Amino acid sequence: MQLLFDELAKKNGSQLFHIEEKIMIDSIPNIQIELKEIFQQLAEDSSWVFEELTQKDTSYATHGFHKYPAKFIPQLAKRCIEENTSSNDLVCDPFMGCGTTLIESLISGRRAVGVDINPVAYLISKVKTTPINPEKLNTEVNKVLSDLNLYFDFNNKQKVLSKIKILPILPINERIEYWFPDKKLREDLSIILGRIDTIEGKDIRDFCLCAFSNILKNASIWLMKSIKPTRDLNKKIDSPIKLFSRQIKKMIRGNESYWNVLPTYIKSDLKSYLNLRKADARNLPAKDNSISLIVTSPPYVTSYEYADLHQLTALWFEYTKSVNEFREGFIGSVHKKEFDHNGIKSKLAKQEIEELNKKSKKEAEAVKNYFFEMQQCFEEMYRVLKPKGRACIVIGNTELRKVSILNAEVFAEIMLNLGFKMHKIIKRRIPSKVLPQTRDSKTGRFTATEDADRLAYAYEYILIMEKL
Ligand SMILES: C[S@@+](CC[C@H](N)C(=O)[O-])C[C@H]1O[C@@H](n2cnc3c(N)ncnc32)[C@H](O)[C@@H]1O
């Protein structure tokens, strides 16, 4: 590695150099060639693999509350936070997903700010970062479960309903019937949602909504493990009340362990330590030069359609009436957008787009949009970071129509051109148990099905870039 950098430094005169142990690369016209070489020569850093961790380790505290595609493991976020910040520093995740970075920031005594365009991500992150007094939570949830058990165990449902004052909530939407064709099942879910709606405290109500959201895939005919919305008409479905009770009891245990590890001064003054929004990564709720560290894993292009994957929750909670409309604003989505792309600050990106354009105009357009929108996000990151503040970007490369899409190299090139310095690149192998291992050859999407013919990312990178 050292040799490679020295070699490159020689080739580029003083454009590549070392300061202390850190490697700094200046923004130079042909940087993508050197960047490609640097990435190709990088050795895996096994200390970032975390292979020994079990599912229990990675879902400790509130981390296991809700499934979320492509979430990173808490231990990775924790290490980025602890190696790059001190107590009370402000850490940001502009693509917070289900809140991994934020939870770890708070547990480590840092302040946290996070946004995500996805309202489902906002709900999950809010619930996972908000500790609830375990006794209070137990009492309230027991009341909910006992009312629901009363309803589901007795024959005279109307009598029970009027006694416990539940108004069923069932949004009128044909997509709900599409995913939940069994009328009785829809009614059972509407009773659970109706009872949740009567909970007075917002934190406990949101806690129960999060549990409800996480059982929807199991309670529908959604083909489990599929990352494309697919129906499984032969699926055996457990009763919703069974699924809900199991889920909520698991979450109660998680809340208690989160309550126990969170510093007391943060628990008693959460508002001063945490700022979450459903917002766009290009418009962060943070002042210029205010953030010490960004730890994030951005969306991928045409891989996961988060809007599609969270449609069941979005439909039940009426975040949207149409899945297509729900896709708006999501970066990496195939949703149509019009941009002037001349400003993409990466030659490598342009080469890849040109190459892909020969195979599929639509996908080339999606990649163009993606890099352009990611560049806007990096500009926003630059604005909010303090001088010498760092951004840890966790990203893997991919392939579409047999064209390599080198996200990590392109991101590095764009960020260097925006004025960041490179502090470090870490190459980590992704343990096989963590990510779906295959991609659909036509669409490039991750898939767990057997018709997939391509290995997904075996490695990913952590780009650690520093604002000058
Ligand atoms: C790879 S996931 C992040 C997962 C996260 N690291 C975690 O551990 O849960 C990428 C996220 O980017 C979000 N996203 C997509 N477009 C966005 C935008 N314009 N602004 C903010 N978030 C966006 C998606 O909703 C998704 O949650």
The ligand as an SDF file (V2000), in Angstrom:
LIG
                    3D

 27 29  0  0  0  0  0  0  0  0999 V2000
  -28.6360    2.0580    2.8160 C   0  0  0  0  0  0  0  0  0  0  0  0
  -30.0090    2.8470    3.5680 S   0  0  0  0  0  0  0  0  0  0  0  0
  -29.3750    3.4210    5.0950 C   0  0  0  0  0  0  0  0  0  0  0  0
  -29.4060    2.3810    6.1500 C   0  0  0  0  0  0  0  0  0  0  0  0
  -28.8720    2.8560    7.4850 C   0  0  0  0  0  0  0  0  0  0  0  0
  -27.4330    3.0010    7.4600 N   0  0  0  0  0  0  0  0  0  0  0  0
  -29.2700    1.8930    8.5900 C   0  0  0  0  0  0  0  0  0  0  0  0
  -28.3950    1.3510    9.2720 O   0  0  0  0  0  0  0  0  0  0  0  0
  -30.4730    1.6390    8.7350 O   0  0  0  0  0  0  0  0  0  0  0  0
  -30.1910    4.2850    2.5960 C   0  0  0  0  0  0  0  0  0  0  0  0
  -31.3340    5.1910    3.0190 C   0  0  0  0  0  0  0  0  0  0  0  0
  -31.3470    6.3500    2.1970 O   0  0  0  0  0  0  0  0  0  0  0  0
  -32.6810    6.8320    2.1990 C   0  0  0  0  0  0  0  0  0  0  0  0
  -32.8380    7.8490    1.1590 N   0  0  0  0  0  0  0  0  0  0  0  0
  -33.0130    7.7220   -0.1760 C   0  0  0  0  0  0  0  0  0  0  0  0
  -33.1050    8.9230   -0.7650 N   0  0  0  0  0  0  0  0  0  0  0  0
  -32.9820    9.8600    0.2070 C   0  0  0  0  0  0  0  0  0  0  0  0
  -32.9780   11.2820    0.2190 C   0  0  0  0  0  0  0  0  0  0  0  0
  -33.1700   11.9900   -0.8850 N   0  0  0  0  0  0  0  0  0  0  0  0
  -32.7830   11.9170    1.4090 N   0  0  0  0  0  0  0  0  0  0  0  0
  -32.6430   11.2000    2.5630 C   0  0  0  0  0  0  0  0  0  0  0  0
  -32.6630    9.8480    2.6030 N   0  0  0  0  0  0  0  0  0  0  0  0
  -32.8280    9.1750    1.4460 C   0  0  0  0  0  0  0  0  0  0  0  0
  -33.5120    5.5710    2.0230 C   0  0  0  0  0  0  0  0  0  0  0  0
  -34.8380    5.7840    2.4420 O   0  0  0  0  0  0  0  0  0  0  0  0
  -32.7350    4.6070    2.9360 C   0  0  0  0  0  0  0  0  0  0  0  0
  -33.3020    4.5920    4.2160 O   0  0  0  0  0  0  0  0  0  0  0  0
  1  2  1  0
  2  3  1  0
  2 10  1  0
  3  4  1  0
  4  5  1  0
  5  6  1  0
  5  7  1  0
  7  8  2  0
  7  9  1  0
 10 11  1  0
 11 12  1  0
 11 26  1  0
 12 13  1  0
 13 14  1  0
 13 24  1  0
 14 15  1  0
 14 23  1  0
 15 16  2  0
 16 17  1  0
 17 18  1  0
 17 23  2  0
 18 19  1  0
 18 20  2  0
 20 21  1  0
 21 22  2  0
 22 23  1  0
 24 25  1  0
 24 26  1  0
 26 27  1  0
M  CHG  2   2   1   9  -1
M  END
$$$$
